[in-house]
């Protein structure tokens, strides 16, 4: 039995995994969906990126979880990758779902312009996307409405704070799920990591939010990753 720790991307809370958790539990595994500090029901809590790493690690330590599969989607690949490293031999695998990956000393906004970072910092949060932003991602109107209605502003500090890694990320056992409607190839840093014999690439023919658009297929991929 594996223990899945599921972390959705920017603006989303644990509710984003509602269509995935049942399938994991029906297969006999534990499933723990995480809401990061500063979003959803934790909106207003202080939330830098290292706080988000601790949010994930705390779920593992409080539950005394073993054989952990840490799953990070989109932005949350950055704290999830760091958390996977920090839980040591409790980790079975880390799964990055169409996500960013952490680079030591770099932040989510390292590739943004100075003007973009300044505007984000001044505002203090990253505003959620609008319904129009989800076009072309394999989502129905009802699924888009569900995401938009549930999204909350994402704390700026978590996007600008740098990642902290003690060893190369390629040393971790990992699966990268590339959602093809969001681009046919992973980013260059992920392509480099996929050269590791501990990493595997899985492609999914849907958009950037597969927990909404293809929950059953995503669940199947997660179950296979736990056996890899």
N, C-alpha and C positions, 0 to 999 in steps of 0.2 A: 504493500500500500504506500502510495506517495501522499504528501501533503502539499497541495497547490496553494501558493500565496499569490493572489491576483491583483495587479495594480494597473488601473486605467490611466490614460493620458490626461493632458491638461483639461481643466474645467469639469472633470468627471469624478464621481465618487464610487463607492463600492457597488452601488445600484447598477452600474454599467455592465456588470457580470451576471445579472439575474438570469439570463438565458443560457449561460455556460455552466454555472455552479451545479444545477441539478444533474446534468449529464456526468460530471466528474464524480459526484457522490453516488450516483446509481452504479457507476463502475467500481465502487468500493473504495474510493479515495477520499481524503479530506480536502475541503475547499474553503479557503479563507479569503474573502474579498476585502480589500483594504481601501479605506478612505484616507487620503493624505491630509495632513494638517493644512488648513487654510481654504479648503474647498468643501462643497456640499454641506453635510451636517457639521463639519468642522470649520466652516467659514468664520473668519475673524481670528482664528488662532495664529500665533506667530509661526512663520513657515519659510525657512530657508531650505536650500537643497539638502544640507546635512540633516535637518530635521526630518525631511522626507525619507532619507536613508534610515534614520532611527525608527520612524514609523513602521517600516517594513521589518527591520531586525527585531523590534519589540514584539511583533506578532509571533515570530518564531520563538523568541525566548520565553514569552509569557505562556505560550502553549506547549513549551518543551517539545517542539516539533522536530521530527527527524525525517530523512529522505524527502527533503523539501525541494519542490520545483518552483522557483521564483519566476513569475511571469510579468514582464513589463511591457506596456503598450505605449507607443508614441513617446512623448516627453519622459514618461516614467521608466523607460529603458535606462535612463541615466542613473536615477537612484536605485533601481532594481539591480543593475549590474554591480554597483558598489555594495549593496546589501548582500548579494550572492557571494561576493568575496569575503565579507565579514562574518558570515555564519559558518565558515570553515567546513568541517566534515559533516555538518548537518545537511549540506547541499547535495542534492542528486543531480539537478540540472537547472540552468537558467534559460528561459525562452523569451526572446525579444520579438514582439509582435509589431512589425512595420515601424520599428522604434528608432530613436536615437540611441547611441551607446556612449558610455562615459569614456572620456580621455582625461588622464590625470592632468590637473591644472587648467582644464578647459571647462567652459560652461555651455549651457544650451544656447546662449546668445553670442557665443564667440564668433559665429559667422554673420552676425547682424552688423549693420552699420552703426557708427557712433551715434548718429541721430536717432536711429530706432531704439537703441539701448537707453539713450537719454530720455526719450519720450516714455518708455516703459517705466523707468525708474521714477520719473516725476509723477506718473499716474499711480504707481504702486501696485498695479495689477495688469494682467493681460486679459482683455475683454473676450468673452466667448464669441464663437463664430455665429453668423446669421444663417438662416435656412438656405440662402442662396449659395453659401460657401460649401455646402455638402453635395452640390450637383455633381453628377458623374462618378459617384462613389458607390454605386450599387445599392443605394438605400431607397426604400419606399418613402412616400410622403409621411406616412405614420411613423416610420422609424426616425426620420429627420426631425419631426415634431417632438418626438420623445427625447431625443438628444438635446435639442435646443431648449426645451422646457426644463430639463434637469441640470443644465450646465450653470456653473457659477464662475465668477471671475477667478483667475488663477494668480496666486501671489507672485509678484515680480522677483522677490529675493531668491526664490527657488530656481529661477531661470538664469540669474546672473552670478550666482555663487558657483565656484569651480568644483569639479569632481576631485575626489581623493582616492587614488588606487595604490595599493602597496605592491602589486605585481601586474604583469601584462594580462589584459583581459582575455587574450587568446588561450591562456592556460586553463580557463574554466570550461567545463563541459556545457556546450550551448547549442541551441537551435535558433536560427533566425528565420522568421516567417515574413516573406515579402509579399505584400498585397499588390497585385499587378495593376489594378486600376489607378494606383497612386504612383505608378512608375514601374517600368519593367525590370530595372536593376537596382540593387541596394546602393547606398551612398559609398563613396570611395573608402572611407574608414571601415565600413562593414565588409566590403570586398576584400580588403587586406586581412581582416580577422578571419574570414572564411578560408584563408589559406591554412589555418591551423587544423590539424587532424582531429581536434576536439570539437570543432564546430561543424554544423551541417546547415544547409539551406533548404527551406521548404517554401514552395510558391503556392499562393492561394488566389484564385481568380475572382477577386472582389476588391472593394475599396479599403480605405484606411481605418475603418471602424468595423472589423469583421465580427466582433462580439454582438453587433446589432444586425449586420447584413447576412452573415453566414455562421451563426452560433454553433450549429451542429458540426459543420466542417471544422471549425476552429477547435471545438471540443475533441474531435477525433485526432487532430494534430497534436494537441496537448497530451492526450493519452499515449500517443506513440512516442512523444518526446520523453515521457517518464520511463519508458522501457528502453530507450536508446542507451 
